[in-house]
């Protein structure tokens, strides 16, 4: 009878063997198990294969070297052979089950069933020495895990500090646009408008006409006709400067050559210049009367007077101008400093008047007055250095001289002027300044961890003090408190830096 031989290997399991049996097309199926095979050690699995083969209408047999496997097959009435060749030549007998009435009720062998369900334990696993060794290794592993991940530590470091100080010369110019390491920075401009007035006593004096001179003039007729002289007729002297008098009433000179009349006159302008000697008023201002009359003053003209009044002089104008300008510049200096921000450096010798907005004297030039007043409105300006520029220059200079292993502290820097700013003829202002700031030692947390990891606290303290620049001894805290070493895992150590 044709037999389908299925050669199994150690990787086959129940599912793969069922699939391979399904492909068989013969009435007999022979499963050849590999040597020292541990597959299908359970009787239940072998029964499942037998039933699957029966559903296909085939008889199942096995070839196995394992006595245990052949014994299990025998219990299931599955032919079992030691070689495939003999299995193919022999006839496979089907053992019939005894009648149900003749079957004896046999108590199940629980030990055997358990041995079929659970694979037998290897002998070496039951040795006491080996069990104790594995237990010891497990305890050591737990302790190792505990020592690696349970302990933690924190280390507080106080970095060393030192004062960095540097004195250098600063120059400020309006031609500089930015701060540079050569010590130059921009000179900035601020301006303010100030208006002030000042009054002083006039020191000059001047004579001012006060009273008008008066007297009588005599008109003589040069014709035979009657001549009228209206009031307001003007007569004057011939010598320069002319002094003019006017008649105060109408008069008539009788007809006939040589006839005369005296008429009162008054000086046209007040002042002592009207006091004339006799026979000086001899001219007419009107030509028509001059052809028919002559005129003279037989007596001196008197009554003209002057009074003395105060008046400004050139010195007064210069004095009030200088005094007021000094006052305005003083106020400008104060006001300009108030426009600056705290810390800005003011250049007092750059204070100038940039524009004269108005300048008014009272009284005007040439007018008399006991006092002289001046009102001025000026725009003043001065240069200065901003605090931001000075700090930037100081920081740049200090950074250029920063000691190795130190970083600037967050407290900022102080700029202390060492001299007064002075401006030269080129408009460059120079002064000496001192820059100071606090430095802190640069501490690398990773270095601190490497120095401490896995060591006793006393040893870690000694190594940290020797290797790092510290202001005081580090503070180490270990959790739990009774643990004698710092953690061996760097991640379990935290580093904090104090002031």
C-alpha positions as CSV (number, residue, x, y, z in Angstrom):
1,X,0.0,0.0,0.0
2,X,1.3,3.5,-0.9
3,X,2.7,5.4,2.1
4,X,3.3,9.2,2.4
5,X,6.5,9.7,4.4
6,X,6.7,13.1,6.2
7,X,10.2,13.9,7.5
8,X,9.8,16.2,10.6
9,X,12.4,18.5,12.1
10,X,13.0,20.1,15.5
11,X,11.1,23.3,14.5
12,X,7.9,21.6,13.7
13,X,4.9,22.0,16.0
14,X,1.4,20.7,16.2
15,X,0.0,23.2,13.7
16,X,2.8,22.7,11.1
17,X,2.4,18.9,11.3
18,X,-1.4,19.2,10.8
19,X,-0.8,21.3,7.6
20,X,1.7,18.8,6.2
21,X,-0.6,15.9,6.9
22,X,-3.4,17.7,5.1
23,X,-1.3,17.6,1.9
24,X,-1.0,13.9,1.9
25,X,-3.1,11.9,-0.7
26,X,-2.4,8.4,0.5
27,X,-4.1,5.9,2.8
28,X,-1.0,5.7,5.1
29,X,0.9,8.6,6.5
30,X,4.3,8.0,8.2
31,X,5.7,10.7,10.5
32,X,9.4,10.4,10.9
33,X,10.6,12.2,14.1
34,X,14.1,13.5,14.3
35,X,16.6,12.1,16.8
36,X,16.3,13.4,20.4
37,X,13.2,15.2,19.4
38,X,11.1,16.9,22.2
39,X,8.1,17.7,20.0
40,X,4.7,16.0,20.7
41,X,5.7,14.8,24.1
42,X,2.1,15.1,25.1
43,X,-0.3,12.3,24.4
44,X,-3.0,14.8,23.7
45,X,-1.1,16.3,20.7
46,X,-0.5,12.8,19.2
47,X,-4.3,12.0,19.6
48,X,-5.1,15.3,17.7
49,X,-2.9,14.3,14.8
50,X,-4.5,10.8,14.8
51,X,-8.0,12.3,14.6
52,X,-6.9,14.7,11.8
53,X,-5.5,11.9,9.7
54,X,-8.7,9.8,10.3
55,X,-10.8,12.7,9.0
56,X,-8.7,12.5,5.8
57,X,-9.3,8.8,5.5
58,X,-5.7,7.8,6.2
59,X,-3.9,5.7,8.9
60,X,-1.2,7.4,10.9
61,X,2.1,5.8,12.0
62,X,5.3,7.2,13.5
63,X,9.0,6.5,13.3
64,X,10.8,7.5,16.5
65,X,13.8,6.6,18.6
66,X,12.2,7.9,21.8
67,X,10.7,5.1,23.9
68,X,8.4,7.5,25.6
69,X,7.0,8.7,22.2
70,X,6.5,5.1,21.0
71,X,4.8,4.2,24.3
72,X,2.4,7.1,23.9
73,X,1.6,6.0,20.3
74,X,1.0,2.4,21.4
75,X,-1.6,3.6,24.0
76,X,-3.4,5.3,21.1
77,X,-3.2,2.3,18.8
78,X,-0.8,4.2,16.5
79,X,1.8,1.9,14.9
80,X,5.3,2.9,16.0
81,X,8.6,1.9,14.3
82,X,12.2,2.5,14.8
83,X,13.1,2.8,11.1
84,X,11.2,4.2,8.1
85,X,12.1,1.3,5.8
86,X,10.6,-1.4,8.0
87,X,7.5,0.7,8.5
88,X,7.0,0.9,4.8
89,X,7.4,-2.9,4.3
90,X,5.1,-4.0,7.1
91,X,1.4,-4.1,7.3
92,X,0.0,-1.6,9.8
93,X,-2.5,-3.4,12.1
94,X,-5.5,-1.7,13.4
95,X,-6.1,-2.8,17.0
96,X,-9.7,-2.9,17.8
97,X,-10.8,-1.6,21.1
98,X,-12.4,-4.2,23.4
99,X,-16.2,-4.2,23.7
100,X,-17.5,-1.5,26.0
101,X,-18.9,-4.2,28.3
102,X,-15.5,-5.8,28.7
103,X,-13.6,-2.6,29.4
104,X,-12.4,-2.2,32.9
105,X,-12.6,1.1,34.7
106,X,-9.0,2.1,35.4
107,X,-8.2,4.9,37.7
108,X,-6.2,7.6,36.0
109,X,-2.5,7.9,36.7
110,X,-2.3,11.5,37.9
111,X,1.5,11.5,38.1
112,X,1.8,10.3,34.5
113,X,-0.8,12.8,33.3
114,X,1.1,15.6,35.1
115,X,4.4,14.5,33.6
116,X,2.7,14.6,30.2
117,X,1.3,18.2,30.7
118,X,4.5,19.6,32.4
119,X,7.9,18.9,30.9
120,X,10.2,17.3,33.4
121,X,12.6,19.8,35.1
122,X,16.3,19.5,34.3
123,X,18.3,17.8,37.0
124,X,20.8,20.5,37.4
125,X,18.1,22.9,38.5
126,X,17.5,20.8,41.7
127,X,21.1,21.0,42.9
128,X,21.3,23.0,46.2
129,X,24.7,24.6,45.5
130,X,23.4,25.9,42.2
131,X,20.2,27.2,43.7
132,X,22.2,29.0,46.4
133,X,24.5,30.6,43.8
134,X,21.6,31.9,41.8
135,X,19.9,33.3,44.9
136,X,23.1,35.1,45.9
137,X,23.5,36.6,42.4
138,X,19.9,37.8,42.6
139,X,20.4,39.4,45.9
140,X,23.6,41.1,44.6
141,X,21.8,42.3,41.5
142,X,19.0,43.8,43.7
143,X,21.7,45.6,45.8
144,X,23.5,46.8,42.7
145,X,20.2,48.2,41.3
146,X,19.5,49.8,44.7
147,X,23.0,51.3,44.9
148,X,22.8,52.7,41.4
149,X,19.3,54.2,41.3
150,X,18.0,54.7,44.8
151,X,20.7,57.0,46.4
152,X,20.7,60.6,45.4
153,X,22.9,63.6,46.4
154,X,22.9,67.4,46.1
155,X,26.0,69.5,46.2
156,X,25.9,73.2,46.8
157,X,29.0,75.1,45.6
158,X,29.9,78.7,46.4
159,X,32.1,80.1,43.6
160,X,35.1,82.3,44.5
161,X,34.7,86.0,43.8
162,X,37.1,88.8,43.0
163,X,37.0,92.5,42.1
164,X,38.1,93.4,38.6
165,X,39.2,97.1,38.3
166,X,40.6,98.9,35.3
167,X,41.5,102.6,34.8
168,X,41.6,104.0,31.2
169,X,41.2,107.3,29.3
170,X,38.0,108.0,27.5
171,X,37.6,110.4,24.6
172,X,34.3,111.7,23.4
173,X,33.8,113.4,20.0
174,X,30.9,114.4,17.9
175,X,32.7,112.8,14.9
176,X,32.5,109.3,16.6
177,X,29.4,107.4,15.8
178,X,29.8,104.3,18.0
179,X,31.7,103.0,21.0
180,X,35.0,101.3,20.2
181,X,37.7,99.5,22.2
182,X,40.2,102.3,21.5
183,X,38.4,104.3,24.2
184,X,36.3,106.6,21.9
185,X,32.6,107.1,22.2
186,X,30.1,109.6,20.7
187,X,29.7,113.0,22.2
188,X,26.0,113.7,22.3
189,X,24.3,117.2,22.3
190,X,21.6,118.5,24.5
191,X,20.0,122.0,24.3
192,X,17.6,124.2,26.3
193,X,16.0,127.7,25.8
194,X,16.3,130.3,28.6
195,X,14.8,133.8,28.8
196,X,15.9,136.3,31.4
197,X,15.8,140.1,32.1
198,X,18.3,142.4,34.0
199,X,18.1,146.0,34.9
200,X,21.0,148.3,36.0
201,X,21.4,152.0,36.8
202,X,22.4,154.2,33.8
203,X,25.8,155.9,34.5
204,X,25.8,158.5,31.8
205,X,24.3,162.0,31.9
206,X,23.0,164.5,29.3
207,X,21.7,168.1,29.2
208,X,18.1,168.3,28.2
209,X,16.5,171.7,27.1
210,X,14.1,172.9,29.7
211,X,13.1,176.6,29.5
212,X,12.7,178.7,26.2
213,X,14.6,182.0,25.8
214,X,12.5,185.2,25.3
215,X,13.0,188.9,24.4
216,X,12.2,191.8,22.0
217,X,13.2,192.3,18.4
218,X,12.9,195.6,16.5
219,X,11.7,195.7,12.9
220,X,12.7,198.7,10.7
221,X,10.7,199.8,7.6
222,X,12.8,200.1,4.5
223,X,9.9,201.4,2.4
224,X,7.3,204.2,2.6
225,X,4.5,201.7,2.7
226,X,2.7,200.2,5.7
227,X,4.0,196.6,6.5
228,X,2.2,194.0,8.6
229,X,4.0,191.4,10.6
230,X,1.9,188.4,11.5
231,X,2.3,186.4,14.7
232,X,4.6,183.4,14.2
233,X,7.1,185.2,12.0
234,X,10.4,183.5,12.3
235,X,13.7,185.3,12.7
236,X,17.1,183.7,13.2
237,X,20.8,184.1,13.6
238,X,23.1,184.0,10.6
239,X,25.9,182.0,12.2
240,X,25.6,178.2,12.3
241,X,24.0,176.7,14.0
242,X,20.9,178.7,13.4
243,X,18.9,179.7,16.4
244,X,15.3,180.5,15.5
245,X,12.8,182.7,17.3
246,X,9.1,183.4,16.5
247,X,6.9,186.4,17.1
248,X,4.2,185.9,19.7
249,X,1.7,188.5,18.4
250,X,0.8,190.5,15.2
251,X,2.4,193.8,14.6
252,X,2.4,196.6,12.0
253,X,5.3,198.9,11.0
254,X,4.1,202.4,10.2
255,X,4.5,203.8,6.7
256,X,7.7,205.7,6.1
257,X,11.3,204.9,5.8
258,X,13.0,204.3,9.1
259,X,9.8,203.6,11.0
260,X,10.3,200.9,13.7
261,X,8.2,198.6,15.9
262,X,9.3,196.2,18.7
263,X,7.7,192.8,18.9
264,X,8.1,190.1,21.6
265,X,9.6,186.8,20.4
266,X,10.2,183.3,21.9
267,X,12.9,180.7,21.0
268,X,11.5,177.9,18.8
269,X,13.4,175.3,20.8
270,X,14.0,175.2,24.6
271,X,17.4,175.2,26.1
272,X,20.2,177.5,26.9
273,X,21.1,177.7,23.2
274,X,18.4,180.3,22.9
275,X,20.2,182.8,25.2
276,X,21.7,185.1,22.6
277,X,23.6,188.4,22.9
278,X,22.2,191.6,21.5
279,X,22.1,192.2,17.7
280,X,22.3,188.5,16.7
281,X,18.8,187.9,15.4
282,X,19.2,189.7,12.1
283,X,17.7,187.3,9.5
284,X,14.2,186.5,8.2
285,X,13.1,183.1,7.3
286,X,10.6,184.6,4.8
287,X,12.2,186.3,1.9
288,X,9.3,188.8,1.3
289,X,9.7,190.5,4.6
290,X,13.4,190.7,4.2
291,X,13.1,193.1,1.2
292,X,11.0,195.6,3.1
293,X,12.1,195.2,6.7
294,X,15.2,194.7,8.8
295,X,15.3,193.1,12.2
296,X,17.6,193.0,15.2
297,X,17.4,192.3,19.0
298,X,18.6,195.4,20.8
299,X,18.9,193.5,24.0
300,X,20.1,189.9,24.8
301,X,17.7,187.0,24.7
302,X,17.4,185.4,28.1
303,X,15.4,182.7,29.9
304,X,16.6,179.6,28.1
305,X,17.6,176.8,30.4
306,X,18.8,173.1,30.5
307,X,18.4,170.3,33.0
308,X,20.7,167.3,33.5
309,X,19.2,163.8,32.9
310,X,20.7,160.2,33.2
311,X,21.4,158.3,30.0
312,X,22.8,154.9,29.1
313,X,26.4,154.6,27.9
314,X,28.1,152.0,25.7
315,X,29.7,150.7,28.9
316,X,26.3,150.3,30.5
317,X,25.1,148.3,27.5
318,X,28.2,146.0,27.6
319,X,27.9,145.6,31.3
320,X,24.2,144.6,31.4
321,X,24.8,142.3,28.4
322,X,27.7,140.5,30.0
323,X,26.0,140.2,33.4
324,X,22.8,138.9,31.9
325,X,24.7,136.4,29.6
326,X,26.5,135.0,32.7
327,X,23.2,134.5,34.5
328,X,21.6,132.8,31.5
329,X,24.6,130.5,31.0
330,X,24.5,129.6,34.7
331,X,20.8,128.7,34.4
332,X,21.5,126.9,31.2
333,X,24.1,124.8,32.9
334,X,21.6,123.8,35.6
335,X,18.8,123.2,33.1
336,X,21.0,121.2,30.8
337,X,22.1,118.9,33.5
338,X,18.4,118.3,34.4
339,X,17.7,117.1,30.9
340,X,20.3,114.3,31.2
341,X,19.6,110.8,32.5
342,X,21.1,109.7,35.8
343,X,24.7,108.6,35.2
344,X,25.2,110.7,32.0
345,X,28.5,112.7,32.1
346,X,28.1,116.4,31.5
347,X,30.9,118.4,29.8
348,X,30.7,121.9,31.4
349,X,33.4,123.5,29.2
350,X,31.3,122.8,26.1
351,X,28.5,125.1,27.1
352,X,27.7,127.6,24.4
353,X,25.0,129.8,23.1
354,X,23.8,128.2,19.9
355,X,21.3,130.9,18.9
356,X,20.1,134.3,20.1
357,X,16.3,134.2,19.8
358,X,15.7,137.8,21.0
359,X,17.6,140.7,22.6
360,X,15.7,143.9,23.6
361,X,17.1,147.0,25.4
362,X,14.9,149.5,27.2
363,X,15.1,152.5,26.8
364,X,16.5,152.4,23.2
365,X,19.9,153.6,22.4
366,X,20.2,157.4,22.7
367,X,17.1,157.8,24.9
368,X,17.5,159.0,28.5
369,X,16.5,157.0,31.5
370,X,17.7,156.4,35.0
371,X,17.9,152.6,34.4
372,X,18.8,150.3,31.5
373,X,16.9,147.0,31.1
374,X,17.8,144.1,28.8
375,X,15.7,141.0,28.0
376,X,17.4,138.1,26.3
377,X,16.0,134.8,25.0
378,X,18.8,132.3,24.2
379,X,19.2,128.7,23.1
380,X,22.1,127.0,24.9
381,X,23.7,123.7,24.1
382,X,26.4,121.4,25.6
383,X,27.9,118.0,24.9
384,X,27.7,115.0,27.2
385,X,28.4,111.2,27.2
386,X,25.5,108.9,27.8
387,X,25.6,106.3,30.6
388,X,24.8,103.5,28.2
389,X,27.9,104.4,26.0
390,X,30.2,104.7,29.0
391,X,29.0,101.4,30.4
392,X,29.4,99.7,27.0
393,X,32.9,101.0,26.8
394,X,33.7,99.9,30.3
395,X,32.3,96.4,29.7
396,X,34.3,96.0,26.5
397,X,37.5,97.1,28.2
398,X,36.9,94.8,31.2
399,X,36.0,91.8,28.9
400,X,39.3,92.3,27.0
401,X,41.1,91.9,30.3
402,X,38.9,89.2,31.8
403,X,40.9,86.7,33.9
404,X,40.9,83.0,32.9
405,X,38.3,80.9,34.6
406,X,36.1,83.8,35.8
407,X,32.8,85.3,34.5
408,X,31.2,88.6,35.3
409,X,28.7,88.5,38.1
410,X,25.1,89.7,37.5
411,X,25.5,92.6,39.9
412,X,26.6,94.9,37.0
413,X,29.6,97.2,36.8
414,X,30.4,100.7,38.3
415,X,32.0,103.5,36.3
416,X,33.9,105.9,38.6
417,X,35.3,109.2,37.0
418,X,39.0,109.6,37.9
419,X,39.4,113.1,36.5
420,X,37.4,116.1,35.3
421,X,36.4,116.0,31.6
422,X,38.4,118.6,29.6
423,X,37.7,119.6,26.0
424,X,40.7,120.6,23.7
425,X,40.8,123.0,20.8
426,X,39.7,120.2,18.4
427,X,36.5,119.6,20.3
428,X,37.5,116.3,21.8
429,X,36.7,115.8,25.5
430,X,38.9,113.5,27.5
431,X,38.9,112.2,31.0
432,X,40.1,109.2,33.0
433,X,37.6,106.7,34.4
434,X,37.8,103.6,36.5
435,X,35.6,100.6,35.7
436,X,34.9,98.0,38.4
437,X,32.8,94.9,38.5
438,X,32.5,91.7,40.5
439,X,33.7,88.4,39.0
440,X,32.7,84.9,39.9
441,X,34.7,81.7,39.3
442,X,33.4,79.6,36.4
443,X,32.2,76.3,37.8
444,X,31.4,73.3,35.5
445,X,28.7,71.1,37.0
446,X,29.9,68.1,35.0
447,X,33.4,68.5,36.4
448,X,32.0,68.7,40.0
449,X,29.9,65.5,39.4
450,X,33.0,63.6,38.0
451,X,35.0,64.6,41.0
452,X,32.3,63.4,43.5
453,X,30.7,60.4,41.8
454,X,30.9,57.2,43.9
455,X,33.1,58.7,46.6
456,X,32.7,59.2,50.3
457,X,31.6,62.7,51.3
458,X,34.9,63.6,53.0
459,X,36.9,62.5,49.9
460,X,34.5,64.4,47.6
461,X,34.9,67.6,49.7
462,X,38.7,67.3,49.5
463,X,38.7,66.8,45.7
464,X,36.2,69.6,45.1
465,X,38.2,72.1,47.2
466,X,41.5,71.2,45.5
467,X,40.1,71.3,41.9
468,X,37.6,74.1,41.9
469,X,37.8,77.9,42.9
470,X,35.4,78.1,45.8
471,X,34.6,80.7,48.3
472,X,33.7,78.2,51.0
473,X,33.5,74.5,51.5
474,X,30.8,72.7,49.5
475,X,27.7,71.4,51.2
476,X,26.9,67.7,50.4
477,X,23.5,66.1,51.2
478,X,22.9,62.4,50.5
479,X,19.5,60.7,50.5
480,X,19.0,58.4,52.3
481,X,21.1,60.0,55.1
482,X,22.7,56.7,56.2
483,X,24.1,55.9,52.7
484,X,27.9,56.1,53.0
485,X,28.8,57.1,49.4
486,X,27.7,59.5,46.8
487,X,25.8,57.9,43.9
488,X,27.8,56.1,41.2
489,X,25.3,57.3,38.6
490,X,26.1,60.9,37.6
491,X,22.4,61.7,36.9
492,X,21.6,61.1,40.6
493,X,23.9,64.0,41.7
494,X,22.5,67.5,41.4
495,X,24.8,70.6,41.5
496,X,23.6,74.0,42.7
497,X,25.6,77.2,42.7
498,X,25.1,79.7,45.4
499,X,26.2,83.4,45.7
